[in-house]
Amino acid sequence: MKTILLEDFLDGGIIKEKSFREKINLMNFEIFSNEKVIIKGCAGVPVPTWAYLIIVANLAQVADKIYFGEPRHAVKIFNRVK
């Protein structure tokens, strides 16, 4: 399972839309092709809903399954039907 850490998108300790979108545009989502992917949030930083939506919209084009949370208690939010 591959992991996306939302802390990698922090800008000055918070998620700012402009820098977040710039980082998303630079990401190669093909590395998640046909993979299970978990999106791990930031415990100490509020994450806007739009941040999850943007990541999932990009991942859903390539990943087989998308989860949110910690690996032991992950919540499935997307499953590609084959």
Backbone as CSV, one residue per row, in Angstrom:
resi,resn,N_x,N_y,N_z,CA_x,CA_y,CA_z,C_x,C_y,C_z
1,MET,0.851,-1.174,0.000,0.000,0.000,0.000,0.896,1.235,0.000
2,LYS,0.584,2.174,-0.878,1.334,3.430,-0.944,0.635,4.481,-0.090
3,THR,1.426,5.438,0.392,0.905,6.442,1.320,1.108,7.856,0.797
4,ILE,0.079,8.679,0.958,0.196,10.118,0.726,0.046,10.783,2.084
5,LEU,1.056,11.537,2.483,1.042,12.236,3.766,0.627,13.686,3.547
6,LEU,-0.446,14.092,4.170,-0.908,15.468,3.995,0.064,16.476,4.591
7,GLU,0.900,16.049,5.518,1.898,16.966,6.085,2.910,17.409,5.024
8,ASP,3.035,16.644,3.946,3.927,17.037,2.852,3.408,18.258,2.098
9,PHE,2.159,18.619,2.334,1.545,19.742,1.630,1.450,21.000,2.490
10,LEU,2.003,20.945,3.692,1.945,22.108,4.578,2.820,23.236,4.056
11,ASP,2.336,24.438,4.249,3.058,25.649,3.858,2.984,26.593,5.060
12,GLY,4.080,26.710,5.771,4.073,27.540,6.973,3.223,26.949,8.086
13,GLY,3.117,25.634,8.118,2.373,24.963,9.178,0.899,24.758,8.911
14,ILE,0.408,25.224,7.755,-1.001,25.029,7.390,-1.087,24.641,5.915
15,ILE,-2.260,24.206,5.499,-2.479,23.908,4.084,-3.089,25.140,3.442
16,LYS,-2.334,25.719,2.512,-2.804,26.890,1.767,-3.179,26.434,0.366
17,GLU,-4.328,26.887,-0.099,-4.857,26.373,-1.362,-3.903,26.578,-2.533
18,LYS,-3.328,27.752,-2.667,-2.473,28.025,-3.824,-1.265,27.084,-3.864
19,SER,-0.538,26.978,-2.761,0.644,26.111,-2.754,0.244,24.636,-2.811
20,PHE,-0.901,24.287,-2.223,-1.391,22.911,-2.286,-1.646,22.515,-3.739
21,ARG,-2.366,23.363,-4.460,-2.665,23.060,-5.868,-1.396,22.995,-6.715
22,GLU,-0.425,23.846,-6.417,0.845,23.803,-7.147,1.549,22.467,-6.925
23,LYS,1.566,22.005,-5.686,2.208,20.720,-5.376,1.459,19.561,-6.026
24,ILE,0.136,19.630,-6.024,-0.672,18.587,-6.670,-0.368,18.544,-8.164
25,ASN,-0.269,19.704,-8.787,0.013,19.757,-10.223,1.381,19.196,-10.572
26,LEU,2.312,19.229,-9.625,3.653,18.693,-9.861,3.751,17.192,-9.586
27,MET,2.742,16.638,-8.930,2.779,15.210,-8.583,2.547,14.332,-9.799
28,ASN,3.252,13.210,-9.817,3.032,12.193,-10.839,2.112,11.131,-10.241
29,PHE,0.835,11.222,-10.510,-0.126,10.289,-9.933,-0.044,8.910,-10.571
30,GLU,0.674,8.783,-11.674,0.834,7.481,-12.327,1.560,6.484,-11.427
31,ILE,2.343,6.973,-10.461,3.032,6.041,-9.558,2.038,5.291,-8.672
32,PHE,0.801,5.752,-8.638,-0.242,5.100,-7.855,-1.142,4.219,-8.724
33,SER,-0.764,4.039,-9.977,-1.564,3.256,-10.909,-1.725,1.817,-10.414
34,ASN,-2.968,1.360,-10.371,-3.315,-0.001,-9.953,-2.844,-0.336,-8.542
35,GLU,-2.743,0.658,-7.687,-2.256,0.467,-6.315,-3.364,0.754,-5.306
36,LYS,-3.152,0.240,-4.094,-3.943,0.650,-2.937,-3.214,1.850,-2.356
37,VAL,-3.956,2.914,-2.067,-3.341,4.147,-1.567,-4.074,4.587,-0.306
38,ILE,-3.304,5.000,0.692,-3.898,5.546,1.909,-3.489,7.006,2.043
39,ILE,-4.466,7.847,2.359,-4.218,9.271,2.595,-4.205,9.469,4.105
40,LYS,-3.060,9.861,4.629,-2.920,10.069,6.074,-2.972,11.559,6.364
41,GLY,-3.875,11.944,7.251,-4.048,13.346,7.607,-3.017,13.832,8.604
42,CYS,-3.138,15.082,8.957,-2.248,15.708,9.948,-3.006,15.784,11.264
43,ALA,-2.477,15.163,12.291,-3.162,15.152,13.583,-3.239,16.542,14.209
44,GLY,-2.187,17.338,14.039,-2.150,18.627,14.710,-2.589,19.805,13.866
45,VAL,-2.960,19.547,12.621,-3.305,20.641,11.709,-4.667,20.358,11.080
46,PRO,-5.587,21.325,11.112,-6.864,21.113,10.432,-6.649,21.023,8.919
47,VAL,-7.283,20.029,8.314,-7.163,19.839,6.866,-8.505,20.175,6.240
48,PRO,-8.517,21.141,5.309,-9.782,21.507,4.666,-10.331,20.354,3.818
49,THR,-11.639,20.249,3.765,-12.286,19.191,2.991,-11.854,19.221,1.536
50,TRP,-11.671,20.405,0.969,-11.306,20.506,-0.439,-9.961,19.837,-0.725
51,ALA,-9.076,19.784,0.266,-7.771,19.147,0.060,-7.951,17.653,-0.206
52,TYR,-8.810,17.009,0.589,-9.081,15.589,0.368,-9.748,15.372,-0.989
53,LEU,-10.689,16.232,-1.322,-11.409,16.091,-2.589,-10.473,16.192,-3.783
54,ILE,-9.542,17.121,-3.735,-8.597,17.297,-4.841,-7.700,16.070,-4.981
55,ILE,-7.194,15.569,-3.861,-6.326,14.389,-3.923,-7.096,13.174,-4.431
56,VAL,-8.286,12.939,-3.890,-9.070,11.777,-4.299,-9.471,11.877,-5.767
57,ALA,-9.816,13.059,-6.239,-10.182,13.231,-7.648,-9.034,12.829,-8.562
58,ASN,-7.814,13.146,-8.171,-6.651,12.769,-8.973,-6.328,11.285,-8.834
59,LEU,-6.388,10.774,-7.625,-6.075,9.362,-7.389,-7.092,8.428,-8.033
60,ALA,-8.358,8.805,-8.019,-9.419,7.939,-8.536,-9.244,7.631,-10.016
61,GLN,-8.477,8.429,-10.704,-8.222,8.184,-12.123,-7.245,7.037,-12.341
62,VAL,-6.436,6.705,-11.320,-5.381,5.705,-11.515,-5.352,4.592,-10.465
63,ALA,-5.702,4.887,-9.228,-5.572,3.913,-8.137,-6.711,2.897,-8.158
64,ASP,-6.432,1.699,-7.624,-7.473,0.681,-7.505,-8.344,0.911,-6.276
65,LYS,-7.696,1.254,-5.160,-8.426,1.489,-3.917,-7.809,2.679,-3.206
66,ILE,-8.671,3.477,-2.569,-8.198,4.641,-1.819,-8.786,4.557,-0.415
67,TYR,-7.909,4.746,0.565,-8.301,4.708,1.965,-7.914,6.019,2.625
68,PHE,-8.546,6.277,3.765,-8.221,7.447,4.571,-7.963,6.988,5.997
69,GLY,-7.004,7.618,6.655,-6.764,7.350,8.071,-5.470,6.608,8.322
70,GLU,-5.465,5.834,9.395,-4.308,5.030,9.777,-4.485,3.624,9.219
71,PRO,-3.394,2.969,8.832,-3.509,1.640,8.211,-4.354,0.632,9.003
72,ARG,-4.247,0.633,10.315,-5.020,-0.334,11.114,-6.515,-0.062,11.101
73,HIS,-6.880,1.200,10.958,-8.289,1.593,11.033,-8.702,2.395,9.800
74,ALA,-8.161,2.032,8.671,-8.408,2.790,7.443,-9.865,2.663,6.997
75,VAL,-10.363,3.749,6.450,-11.720,3.801,5.908,-11.607,3.824,4.391
76,LYS,-12.236,2.846,3.743,-12.190,2.800,2.278,-13.112,3.878,1.725
77,ILE,-12.574,4.708,0.825,-13.393,5.766,0.240,-13.536,5.621,-1.269
78,PHE,-12.777,4.676,-1.860,-12.891,4.450,-3.302,-12.459,3.031,-3.605
79,ASN,-13.185,2.376,-4.513,-12.848,1.029,-4.949,-13.158,0.923,-6.436
80,ARG,-12.124,0.728,-7.246,-12.327,0.609,-8.694,-12.966,-0.744,-8.997
81,VAL,-14.041,-0.723,-9.741,-14.705,-1.956,-10.152,-14.014,-2.456,-11.411
82,LYS,-13.592,-3.705,-11.341,-12.886,-4.281,-12.510,-13.760,-5.255,-13.234
